[in-house]
């Protein structure tokens, strides 16, 4: 195999310069970097990950922790992070905390504290002070996705504003009897996403002079099946059926559309439906939604982590970075029948 010494001789520079040019660590002029990269390409030189780790003290590996992996949103954030990490020469180790409290403690007390990852991305996990302190004590940069964490760089979506926008869209179409399918108590753990989306829904109704009704609120588990079952209850009532439903996720909204069809209702003629996420199936079902660009959140988290792993290269921004969201109107919402 071609060694770093051969690349240095071919490029007419020192081995230290080759190391800096190919690793991205340390200053090298643009012209020298191009010369070194051309020499490495010509000779077929591949950087040894083991040697690079020994020299830099890094494993070129990022730990990503998620509460679930079988939900589209979480897997999409991971996909965005992985694509960005691969582009920057990093591997990804995934920890899915489907085992609950015991598994979470094991991951944070043992796996992430070993010298096997350079940094950590926590997706939709409200980290405790002890978890943050233990990671920072070992010098492992940390980025949170989903909500504010004290002392940690985070990316956040304003879930109250997201829900308010979705409900205001239905109000603008003339709907006044608007139901909401939100998350159940088991899901209201980290950053209280289900609660915040219900708050935004109720704020929009109150601002329009409409008192929220308990009978128009149902809980589910953020799955299509859960949304289907909740919508069957809301739409199966023989009197004062809601003319619109805001579901706290696209998967529950798609379940709502399927429930409406099974009950002989036409979407949006008989009931309008809107969700949150812009799921990969949203366009297929003609679902109006609030897009929150999860792959972009994963890529942005990696960008912030890489800034922390290369201090001085970039200007540090605020601890909290608000992420964008956007109303996308499709065929599942329409004006209420007069």
Residue, then its C-alpha position, 0 to 999 in steps of 0.5 A: x500500500x502507498x504510504x504517507x511518505x510517498x505522497x509527501x515526496x510526490x507532492x514535494x512537501x513534508x509528511x506533516x503537511x500531507x497529514x494536515x491537508x488530508x485531515x483538515x486539521x491545521x492550516x494549509x494553503x489552498x494551493x498546497x492542499x490541492x497539490x497534496x490531494x492530487x498526489x494522493x489521488x494519483x498514487x491511490x493513497x487512502x488515509x488510515x482511519x486507525x492512524x488518523x485516530x491515533x494522531x488526532x485522538x479522534x475516532x471519526x465517529x459520532x453517536x446518535x441517540x433517538x427514542x425510537x427508530x420506527x417513526x418516520x420523523x426520527x429515521x429522517x433526522x438520522x438519515x440527514x445526519x448520516x448523509x452529512x457525516x459521510x460527506x465529512x468522513x465520519x461514521x455514525x453509531x446509532x443508539x435507539x432507546x426503545x428499552x426505556x429507562x434502563x436502556x437509556x441509563x446504560x447508554x449514557x452511563x457506559x456506551x457514550x462515555x467510552x472513547x468510541x465516539x467523538x461527539x453526540x447528537x441527541x434527537x428529541x431527548x430532554x437530557x438531564x443535567x447529569x447526562x450533560x455533565x458526564x458528556x461534557x466532562x469527557x470533552x464530548x461535544x453535544x447537540x440536541x435536536x427537538x427542544x432547549x437543553x440548558x448549556x447545550x447547543x440545540x435545534x428547536x421547532x416551535x411546536x406551539x407555533x406549528x400547531x397554531x398555524x395548522x389550526x389557523x389554516x382550518x379556521x381561515x377556510x371557515x371551519x369552527x368545529x375543529x377536532x384535534x388528535x394529539x399524543x397520549x401521556x406515554x409520549x409526553x415525556x421529552x420537550x412535551x411535544x404533544x402538550x405544546x401542539x395541543x396548546x397551539x391548537x387551543x390558542x388558535x381557537x381562543x383567538x378566533x373566539x371559539x372555546x376548545x371542547x374536550x369532546x373534540x380532543x382524542x389521543x393516539x400514539x403518533x402512528x397511522x393505526x392510532x390516528x385511524x382509531x381516534x378518528x373513527x371515534x371522532x367521525x363516528x358520532x351521529x351529531x355535531x361531527x367535526x368538519x375538520x381535524x388537526x392531527x399532531x403528526x402526518x402518520x395520524x393524519x393519514x390514519x384519519x383520512x383512511x378512517x373517514x373513507x371507511x365511514x363513507x365520508x369524502x375528504x375534504x368535502x365532508x371533513x378537512x384534515x391537516x397534519x405535521x411533518x410532510x411525511x414521505x406519503x403526505x403528497x400521495x394522500x394529498x395531505x395538507x401539512x406543516x413541513x418541518x424538514x427533518x433531514x435538514x435538522x439532522x444535517x444542521x446538527x452535524x454542521x454544528x457538531x463539526x464546528x465544535x470539533x474544530x474550534x476557531x474555524x467558525x464563529x459560535x452562534x447562540x445556544x438555541x437555533x430555531x428551525x424553519x417550518x412551512x404550511x403546505x396546502x394540498x387537497x385534504x383541506x377545503x372550505x367548510x360547506x355552507 
